[in-house]
Amino acid sequence: MGQHTWFYKDANTLKEKVALEQRLNSLTKEHGVIFPPAEVVIEMNAINDKIDQLDKDEKLIRDLFRTGKRNPNGTYYEEDLFTKEDVLKFIRENRETIFYFDREGFDEFWKKYPNGAVRLQ
């Protein structure tokens, strides 16, 4: 089983999501997840709602390629790739870990959404 690849039609959407996730992680590190102050809970919930809305609005396309790449500790490798060139470079450099590739769908995606991005997760 490999990890999913999530195709974003607009790289700015993924960049916004990354910024929101970083803020959420910062709040979690600062306040924890057990009994944070009410105003922090409200902010965390608002961030989670915004992330969910971004994904819903984006209508993500999934798994035009799949990879089995792992980190040295065996966990899934995660990365955000913000250009078609970066994605193709990842595929070339990790060819041995790619076990599914929908070339036609991949090419169609980038033709239709040249400012897209991909999240390996």
LUMLO-608872 format. One record per residue (C-alpha): x, y, z; residue in one letter. Coordinates in steps of 0.02 Angstrom, whole numbers, plus 32768, in hexadecimal, padded with zeros to 4 digits. Layout:
<pts>
<east: X	north: Y	up: Z	residuo: A>
...
</pts>
This chain:
<pts>
<east: 8000	north: 8000	up: 8000	residuo: M>
<east: 8044	north: 80AA	up: 7FD5	residuo: G>
<east: 8020	north: 8159	up: 8005	residuo: Q>
<east: 7FA1	north: 81C8	up: 7FB1	residuo: H>
<east: 7FC9	north: 8258	up: 7F3F	residuo: T>
<east: 7F51	north: 82EA	up: 7F48	residuo: W>
<east: 7F4B	north: 835B	up: 7EB0	residuo: F>
<east: 7F1C	north: 8411	up: 7ED1	residuo: Y>
<east: 7EDB	north: 8476	up: 7E3F	residuo: K>
<east: 7F2D	north: 8513	up: 7E84	residuo: D>
<east: 7FD4	north: 8513	up: 7EDF	residuo: A>
<east: 7F9D	north: 85AA	up: 7F45	residuo: N>
<east: 7F15	north: 8540	up: 7F96	residuo: T>
<east: 7F97	north: 84C3	up: 7FD1	residuo: L>
<east: 8009	north: 8550	up: 800C	residuo: K>
<east: 7F78	north: 8599	up: 8070	residuo: E>
<east: 7F54	north: 84EE	up: 80BA	residuo: K>
<east: 800B	north: 84D9	up: 80EC	residuo: V>
<east: 8008	north: 8582	up: 8145	residuo: A>
<east: 7F69	north: 8552	up: 81A2	residuo: L>
<east: 7FB3	north: 84AA	up: 81D4	residuo: E>
<east: 8050	north: 8501	up: 8214	residuo: Q>
<east: 7FE5	north: 8576	up: 827F	residuo: R>
<east: 7F81	north: 84E3	up: 82C2	residuo: L>
<east: 8022	north: 8485	up: 82ED	residuo: N>
<east: 8065	north: 8520	up: 8344	residuo: S>
<east: 7FC8	north: 8531	up: 83AD	residuo: L>
<east: 7FCD	north: 8479	up: 83D9	residuo: T>
<east: 8083	north: 8482	up: 840F	residuo: K>
<east: 8065	north: 8520	up: 8473	residuo: E>
<east: 7FC2	north: 84ED	up: 84C9	residuo: H>
<east: 7FB3	north: 8431	up: 84B4	residuo: G>
<east: 7F14	north: 83D9	up: 8483	residuo: V>
<east: 7ED1	north: 83B6	up: 8532	residuo: I>
<east: 7E77	north: 844B	up: 8580	residuo: F>
<east: 7EBE	north: 84DA	up: 8519	residuo: P>
<east: 7E6F	north: 8585	up: 853C	residuo: P>
<east: 7DC4	north: 859F	up: 84EE	residuo: A>
<east: 7E03	north: 8624	up: 8474	residuo: E>
<east: 7E88	north: 85AA	up: 8436	residuo: V>
<east: 7E06	north: 8522	up: 841D	residuo: V>
<east: 7D9D	north: 859D	up: 83B8	residuo: I>
<east: 7E33	north: 85CB	up: 834C	residuo: E>
<east: 7E65	north: 8514	up: 8334	residuo: M>
<east: 7DB4	north: 84E7	up: 8301	residuo: N>
<east: 7DAE	north: 857A	up: 8287	residuo: A>
<east: 7E53	north: 8542	up: 823A	residuo: I>
<east: 7E16	north: 848F	up: 8228	residuo: N>
<east: 7D75	north: 84CE	up: 81D8	residuo: D>
<east: 7DD8	north: 8539	up: 815D	residuo: K>
<east: 7E48	north: 84A5	up: 812F	residuo: I>
<east: 7DAE	north: 8438	up: 8112	residuo: D>
<east: 7D5E	north: 84C0	up: 80A8	residuo: Q>
<east: 7DFB	north: 84D5	up: 803E	residuo: L>
<east: 7DFD	north: 841B	up: 8019	residuo: D>
<east: 7D43	north: 841A	up: 7FF3	residuo: K>
<east: 7D4E	north: 84B1	up: 7F80	residuo: D>
<east: 7DE7	north: 846D	up: 7F29	residuo: E>
<east: 7D91	north: 83C8	up: 7EFC	residuo: K>
<east: 7E37	north: 836D	up: 7F0A	residuo: L>
<east: 7E6D	north: 82F0	up: 7E88	residuo: I>
<east: 7EC1	north: 8259	up: 7ED5	residuo: R>
<east: 7F42	north: 81D8	up: 7EA7	residuo: D>
<east: 7F77	north: 81FF	up: 7DF6	residuo: L>
<east: 8013	north: 81AA	up: 7E33	residuo: F>
<east: 803B	north: 8147	up: 7ED0	residuo: R>
<east: 80E0	north: 812D	up: 7F26	residuo: T>
<east: 811E	north: 80B7	up: 7FAA	residuo: G>
<east: 81AB	north: 812B	up: 7FDF	residuo: K>
<east: 81CE	north: 8126	up: 8099	residuo: R>
<east: 8234	north: 818B	up: 8114	residuo: N>
<east: 82CA	north: 8133	up: 8163	residuo: P>
<east: 825D	north: 8107	up: 81FB	residuo: N>
<east: 81DC	north: 80B1	up: 818B	residuo: G>
<east: 8155	north: 8137	up: 8190	residuo: T>
<east: 8109	north: 817E	up: 80F3	residuo: Y>
<east: 816E	north: 8204	up: 809D	residuo: Y>
<east: 810F	north: 82A9	up: 8093	residuo: E>
<east: 8134	north: 833C	up: 8022	residuo: E>
<east: 80DB	north: 83CB	up: 7FCC	residuo: D>
<east: 810C	north: 83E9	up: 7F17	residuo: L>
<east: 80D9	north: 848F	up: 7ECC	residuo: F>
<east: 8100	north: 847B	up: 7E13	residuo: T>
<east: 80EE	north: 83F7	up: 7D8D	residuo: K>
<east: 81AA	north: 83F9	up: 7D7A	residuo: E>
<east: 81C1	north: 83D2	up: 7E33	residuo: D>
<east: 8146	north: 8341	up: 7E25	residuo: V>
<east: 819D	north: 82FA	up: 7D8C	residuo: L>
<east: 8245	north: 830B	up: 7DE4	residuo: K>
<east: 8201	north: 82AC	up: 7E7A	residuo: F>
<east: 81BF	north: 8222	up: 7E08	residuo: I>
<east: 8265	north: 8215	up: 7DAB	residuo: R>
<east: 82CD	north: 8213	up: 7E4B	residuo: E>
<east: 825A	north: 8195	up: 7EA0	residuo: N>
<east: 822D	north: 812A	up: 7E0B	residuo: R>
<east: 8249	north: 8088	up: 7E6B	residuo: E>
<east: 81C4	north: 80B8	up: 7EEC	residuo: T>
<east: 813C	north: 80E8	up: 7E6E	residuo: I>
<east: 80C5	north: 8056	up: 7E59	residuo: F>
<east: 8034	north: 80AE	up: 7E03	residuo: Y>
<east: 8037	north: 813C	up: 7D86	residuo: F>
<east: 7FA3	north: 8178	up: 7D1F	residuo: D>
<east: 8006	north: 81D5	up: 7C9B	residuo: R>
<east: 7F6D	north: 8209	up: 7C38	residuo: E>
<east: 7F14	north: 824E	up: 7CD2	residuo: G>
<east: 7FB5	north: 82A0	up: 7D0E	residuo: F>
<east: 7FCE	north: 82FA	up: 7C67	residuo: D>
<east: 7F17	north: 832E	up: 7C62	residuo: E>
<east: 7F22	north: 8375	up: 7D12	residuo: F>
<east: 7FBA	north: 83E2	up: 7CEB	residuo: W>
<east: 7F72	north: 841A	up: 7C45	residuo: K>
<east: 7ED1	north: 8451	up: 7C9B	residuo: K>
<east: 7F23	north: 8492	up: 7D3B	residuo: Y>
<east: 7FD4	north: 84D0	up: 7D13	residuo: P>
<east: 7FDE	north: 8529	up: 7DBC	residuo: N>
<east: 7FB6	north: 848A	up: 7E1B	residuo: G>
<east: 8013	north: 8435	up: 7EA8	residuo: A>
<east: 8022	north: 8387	up: 7EF4	residuo: V>
<east: 8027	north: 834D	up: 7FA8	residuo: R>
<east: 8074	north: 82A4	up: 7FCC	residuo: L>
<east: 8021	north: 8266	up: 8069	residuo: Q>
</pts>
